[in-house]
Amino acid sequence: MNERLDVGFIPAECPGAAGTGAVRTSTLLIERLSKHHDLTVYVSSQMDASSATLPAEDRVNYVIHDNLPKLPHPLTNKIDTLEGEIDALERHELIHSYSSAFMPVLAELETPTLSTLNSYLPVCPKGDMMYHGERKCSEPGRLKCASCISSTALKRRQGVDSELRSGYVSLGQIEFVFESIDRAWDIDAYHALSPHLAQDFGAIGFPDSRIEVIPHFYDETFATITDEENDGSALESDDPITLLYVGALQDIKGVHVLVRSLSRILSRGYDVELHIAGSGPYEQQLHELAHELDLENAIQWLGYVDHDELPTVYENADAFVYPGLLDEPFGRVLLEALSSRTPILAADVGSTDYIVGPAGEQFMTGEPKALADAFERLVESYTTYYDAIPAHIEQFAPETVEQQFSDRYHAVASMAD
């Protein structure tokens, strides 16, 4: 490793709290990078930091602004609060924001800046780049975005309160999108989680030459399987083949496609059980679909599973299914599956080919038949996929990604010279 740098790190929400994959990744990054750099972590969040277990407290300084109001707009309040720390931010050798939400703040700094592109928020007020929730959007437009937000809310029908809140937040982020695009060249460097994310931002006008892909690294707490414990011959037993889904129960996650595919798989004579870990606004519709297809006995609804209990859930699965309908920035659950030595069935969205590689099968997104066909291919050559995981996952090893970040830090910090 190179010499230590004085880094101002801006996480996604409050590290150490329960939350999204971005929160978990921020937590893991702070733990890793604080071994090699002096970090001051600037938290600007609506969450209550007192409920979080802050990582690496003995090596990290924290500046915490928590319990921020959500009105008039949650994002505006977070940005305004962080702007109050500009003088402090200027005193560091490098500022790294692991949230795309703070680009307007970074654009004001003279200090070298690195912004992580871990969501589509800077170019899409809904954060998903899905036009009317049906197809990938090419670029934003004020009237276009407003129409898309309204139309998507009507189509999803995931509860009036939920859609009203989501619509209000998204409409309030339209101007943020255009400010981010206008200020894109005022950020010194970018970190994209995956190849497709780098390409998408470049196509909308972000400086391609400043974007470097550094993936997530796997969480070592999921590496529970050894060759001695499981040799990849699990499908040879008389037990049902266990498929696993982990994630939010939302329409965009494609779980309904998985449920419909399960019906096809069973009709082909396979003994299969599906475990669904997660909760969300689409849960009732999924239960109704399972009842309609007479699948109640073939599905175990695990509900929300605490992060500490997830490794056991993966360990009990023969294959993990990622049926997403949109290009998510990365998909940390894919690494959770790989690190727990679980082959994958993944929709051909985003950069799933880059993450899954030879450790699984892809299928055309939104197509139950294609998923069922991919399942058959996986079963036929299961040991091949299982055995491919250890070598493939090395590119996502914590030490590998940690070194990439440190190299990137020094390259960006040197821009001040």
N, C-alpha and C positions, 0 to 999 in steps of 0.2 A: 504494500500500500504506500501511497505518497504521503507527504506531510499533511498534518491536520489543517483543516480549513474552519473558519468561523462562519457557520451557515445559519441563516434564518429559515426555518422550515415551517410552512403553512399547511397543516393537514386538512383532509376532508372531515369536517365535523370534529368531534372530540376523540382523540386516540384513547384506546382502552375501554371504550364504551361498546355496548351491543349496537349493531347496526349493519350497514351495507358492506360489501366487499371492499369498497374504498376505505372505509373506516378501519377494517381489519388490516388492510395492506399498509395504511399509514402507521398503524401501531407496530407492525413487524419491521417496517423500514426504520422507524425511530430506534428500535432496539438494535438493529444491525448497524446502521450508519453512525450511531453515537459512539461506537467502539473506535471509530477512525476519524471522526470530525467533532468539533464542538458545536452542539446544536442548541439553538434557542427556538422553542416551538411556540408559535403564535396561534392560539385557538380563538376562533370567532364563530360562535355556535349558539343555536337555540337550545341545545342540550344542556343538561345539568352536569357539570364536570365532577361534582362531588360523588356521583354514582359511578364514575369511571375509575378503572385501575390504570393510572398513567404509567406508561412504560419507561424504563431506564431513568427513573427520577434522580438517581445518584449521579448520573452523567449528563443530565439535560436540564436546561432552564426552561421554565414554562411561563408564558404570559397569557393569562386566561381571561377571555371575555365570554362568559356563558350566560345561559338563561336570557338570551336576547329576545325581544318581542318579535312576533311574526307579522305584526301589522306596522306600517301600511303594506310592507312586503318583506318576506323573510330574507331574500337574497340582498335587497337593497340595504337592510339593516346590518347584515354581515359585512358587506363591502364598506359601508360608512364607518363601522367600528374599526375595521382594519386600517382604514385610511388615517385614523387617529394615531397609528403606530408608525407612520412613514419615517419620522425622524429616527426612530430606533432601528427600523429596517435598513436605513441607509448606512448604518454603522457596521454591517456585516460584510464579509468578503463575497458572499453569494446569497441570493434569496431563491429558494425552491418552493414553489407552491404545488402541493400534490392535489390541489383542487382547481379545476378549470374555471371556477366561479370568481377567482380573484385576479383575472387578467387586467381589469381596469386599474387595480392598485399597482401591479407590477409594471405596467406601462408608464407610471409616473416616476419610477426609481432611476437613479443614476447607477446604483449598484448593479452588477451583472445579474441577470434574471433567467431562471429556468422554470417553465410552466409545464406541468404534466397534462397531457390530453388524455383524460380517463373517462370522458363523457362527451356527448355531442352538444352539451349546453351552450358552448360559445357560438354554435352555428345553427342551433335549433331550440326554440323556447320550450318545446316539450321534452327535449333531450333524447329523442329516439330516431330522428331523421326519417320518420315514416309519414309520407304524405297521406292525409286522411286515414292513417292507420292501415293503409293497404299496400303501398309500394314505397320504395326508397326515394327520398326527396333529393333533387339535384342541387338546390340552393334555396336560401330563404328569401322572403319578400314580405313586407309588412302586412299587406292585405292578404297575401297568400297564407301567411302564418296564422293570422286571426281566423280565417276561414277553416284552416286545418284543425286548429284547436277546438273550435265549436263542433265541427263534424265528427272528430274523433270521439269527443265526449258523448255525443248522441249514440254512436255506434257501439261503444263499449258497454254501456248500461251496467256499470258496476256499482250502482248506488248513487242516489242524487247527491247526498252530502259529499261523498268522495269525489264525484265528478265536478261539483261546483268548486271545491277547494283546489283540485288539480287545474281546472280551467282558469281560475283566478290567478294562481301562481304562474301558469304558463303565459297568460296574456301580459302579466307584469314583467316578463322576461324578454319580450320582443325587442325592446330598445337595448337591453343588455347585449343581445346577439349582434346587433348592428354596431354597437360601440366596440365589441370584441373584435369584429372583423376589421373595423376601421383602425384599431390599434394593434393589429396582429404583428406588424413589422416593428413595433416598439418593444417587443419582447426579444431578448437576446438569443434564447434557445428553447427548444421544445423537446419533451420526452413523450413519445406515443407508446401505448401499451402493446400495440399490435400492428402488423403491416397494413391491414385494410384501413385502420384509423389514420395512419400517416397519409395514405393515398387520398382518403376522403377530405381531410383538412387541406391538403395541397391543392385539390381540385377546386376548392371554394376560395382559394386565394391566400392561404397561409404560406409562409416561405418554406418551400420544400427542403432547401439546403440546411435549414436550421432544425429540422425534425429528425430525431434519432429514435429508433425502436429499441426499447428495453422492456422485456416482458415482466410479468409478475414472477415471483419465485414461489415455490411450493412451501406450504406450511408444514414444518417437520413433525408436528403433532399428529399428522395423518399418515405418516410412514410407519404403519403398524404391522405390515405383513412382511415376512421373510420367506426366503426360498424353502427353509426347513419347515415352515408352518403350512405352506401351500405351494404345490408344484404346478399349479395351473390346470389340474385335472378335475376341478370341482364339478364340471358338467357331467362327469361320468357317474356320479352318484344317482340314487333313485329320488333324491329330493327335487322339488320344483326348481326351475331356473328362476333366480330372483333378479328382477330388473329394479333399478332405483332411480327416482327423480328427487332432486333436492333443489328447492328454490321457492320463490314467491308464487302464489297461485293467482296469476293474472292472465288475461287473454293473450298478451304478447309473448308469454313464455311457451305457448304451444302445448300445454299439458293436455288439452282436449284432443290434439292430434295423437298424442301418446295413448290416451284411453281408447280412441277408435282403433288404433293400430293393435292394441292388446286383443281386441275382439278378433281381428284377422289372424293374429298369431295363434290364438287358442283354436280357431277353426281349422288351422293347418295341422293340428294334432300335437302341438307342443304343450308341455306341462309348465306353466309359467305363473309366477306371482309378482305383482307390481307393488312396490313400496313407494309411497308418495310422502315426502317430508317437507312440510311447509304450510303456510296459511296465506290467506289473501282474499280480495274481493270477488274472485272468480270461483271460490270454493263451492258455493251452493250449486252453481251451474254444472260443475264437474261431478258432484254427487248425483245430480239429476241425470246426467249423461250416462254415468256408470249404471244407474238403475235401469235406464232405458235400454241399455245394451246387455243387461243381465250379467253384470260383472262384479256384483257386490262381494262374491266369495273369492274373487281373483285379485282384489286390491286391498292393501292395508294402508289406512290413512293415519300416518304417524303424527300429523299436526306439526306445530312448530317444535323444532328440536334445538336445544341449546348447543352452542358451538362445541363445548367440551364433550358432548355426547355424540357428535357427528362421526368421529372416527370409527366407532363401533357400528354405526349404521352402514357406513361404506364397507366395513369388513364383512358384514353379513350379506353383501350383494355380489352377484356374479357379473353384472354389467351395469354401467351407468348410462342413462339416456338424457341427452340434451336436445329437446325438441323445439328450441327457440325459433321465433318467426322473424326476428330482426337482427341486424348487425350490432350486437352488443360490443362494447369496447374490448372486452377480453373474455370473461367467463371464468372466474376463479374456481368455480365448482369443478371445472375440467381438470385443474391441477390437483384438487382434493381427491378426485377419483384416481388420477394417475399415481399420486404419491401413496395411495392406499392399495395400489396394484390391482385396479379395477378397469378392465377394458371398457371402451366407450362406443356408444351409438350416438352420432352427432349430426344435427341438421347442417346443411352446407351453407351456413351464414357466417358473416364476419370472417374471422381468421381461425375458425375451428380446424381447418386443414393444417395450419401451422402449429396449433397446440396439440392436436390429437396425433398427427403423423401416422406412423405404422401401428399405433396402439389401439386402433378402433376402425369402425366403418362409418362413412358418411351417407346421408340420404337427402333427397330433395325436400327442402323445408315445406311444411304444410301438407305433406302427402302421406297418409296412413299406410298405403300400400308400399310406398318406397321404404318406410321405416320397417315394416314387416319383412321386406326383402333383405334389408341390411341386417336385420336380426338373424335371418337364416344364414347369411354369409359369415356372420360373427360366430355363430354356433359351430358351423362346419370347420372353421380354422381357429377355434378359440385359443388353443395353446400358443399358436403363432403370435396372436395379438398380445397375449399375456406375457410372453417371453420378450416381446419388443419394448416393453415399458421401461425397464431399468436404464438402457442405453439412451432412449429417447428423452427421458425426463432430466437427464444431466444438464441440458441447456437451460433448465429452469431451477437448477440447484441454487440455494441461497447464496453460497460463496461465489458462484459464477455471476449472478445478477448484482450482488453487492459490489464486485469489482467493476462491473460496467458502470454502475452509478458513480463510484468514486472517480473513475476515469472521466466521466462526463462532468462531474463537479469541477475537477481541476481544469478541464478544457474551457468551461464557461467562465470560471473565476479568472482565468488568464486573460480574458477579454478586457479586463480593467487595466492591464499593463500597457 
